[in-house]
């Protein structure tokens, strides 16, 4: 049987939120991002006029990982881009633990062939 549009849209939909673990005494949930969100994020990090990455892109990357992935149990984002400056003021070592867990979770999701 060949792949249909309806099947692709259903099978490749953004997954439900998952428990990442317990951090700071709280249960933390994460969610996948949509292709639209990923493309938008990547384009916002590129300076078209200078034809290179924006100077602040690397400074904000870890915080944007938190913004893009952390959610409540219903999948509602905990943070928005307006919160990036506040997140940048957090303890870097504490944020390391959280960002590393999100990255490991994402690698696990991307490392598995989803289509099989």
C-alpha positions in Angstrom: 0.0 0.0 0.0 1.3 3.4 -0.9 1.6 6.3 1.5 -1.4 8.7 1.4 -1.6 12.3 2.4 -3.9 11.6 5.2 -1.7 8.8 6.6 1.4 11.0 6.4 -0.4 13.9 8.2 -1.6 11.5 10.9 1.6 9.5 11.4 4.0 12.6 11.3 1.9 14.8 13.6 3.6 16.4 16.6 3.6 13.8 19.5 1.9 14.3 22.8 4.0 15.8 25.6 6.2 13.4 27.5 7.6 13.4 31.0 11.3 14.5 30.9 11.9 13.7 34.5 12.0 15.5 37.9 13.9 18.8 38.0 14.0 21.2 40.9 11.5 19.0 42.7 8.9 19.2 39.9 7.8 16.9 37.1 8.9 18.5 33.8 7.3 17.8 30.5 8.7 18.2 27.0 7.2 18.2 23.5 8.4 18.0 20.0 8.4 21.1 17.9 6.6 21.3 14.5 8.4 21.7 11.3 7.0 25.3 11.1 8.5 26.1 14.5 11.8 24.6 13.7 12.1 26.4 10.4 11.0 29.7 12.0 13.6 29.3 14.7 16.4 28.5 12.3 15.6 31.4 10.1 15.5 33.8 13.1 19.1 32.8 13.9 20.3 33.8 10.4 21.2 37.4 9.3 20.2 37.6 5.6 21.9 41.0 5.1 25.3 39.7 6.4 24.7 36.2 5.1 25.8 34.5 8.3 24.5 33.5 11.7 23.3 36.4 13.9 25.8 37.4 16.5 23.3 36.7 19.4 22.2 33.3 18.0 24.6 31.2 20.0 24.0 33.2 23.1 20.3 32.5 22.9 20.3 29.0 21.6 20.2 27.1 24.9 17.5 29.3 26.3 15.5 28.9 23.1 15.8 25.1 23.6 14.0 25.5 26.9 11.4 27.8 25.4 10.7 25.5 22.4 10.4 22.2 24.4 9.2 22.7 28.0 5.5 22.4 28.4 2.8 21.5 30.9 1.1 18.1 30.8 -1.4 19.4 28.3 1.4 20.4 25.9 1.0 24.2 26.5 4.4 25.9 26.4 5.7 27.1 29.7 7.7 30.0 28.2 7.7 32.3 25.2 10.4 34.2 23.5 9.6 37.1 25.8 11.0 35.0 28.6 14.5 34.5 27.0 16.1 37.3 28.9 14.8 36.0 32.2 16.0 32.5 31.4 19.4 33.9 30.5 19.7 35.2 34.0 19.3 31.7 35.6 22.1 29.7 37.2 24.1 28.3 34.2 25.0 25.0 36.0 21.3 24.4 36.9 20.3 25.2 33.3 23.0 22.8 32.0 21.2 19.9 33.7 17.9 20.8 32.1 19.2 21.7 28.6 21.3 18.5 28.6 18.2 16.4 29.4 16.1 18.1 26.7 18.9 17.5 24.1 19.3 13.9 25.1 15.5 13.4 24.9 15.5 15.0 21.4 18.4 13.0 20.2 16.6 9.8 21.3 13.5 10.9 19.4 15.4 11.8 16.3 17.6 8.8 16.5 14.7 6.4 16.2 13.4 5.8 12.7 9.9 7.1 13.1 8.5 5.8 9.8 9.2 2.2 10.6 
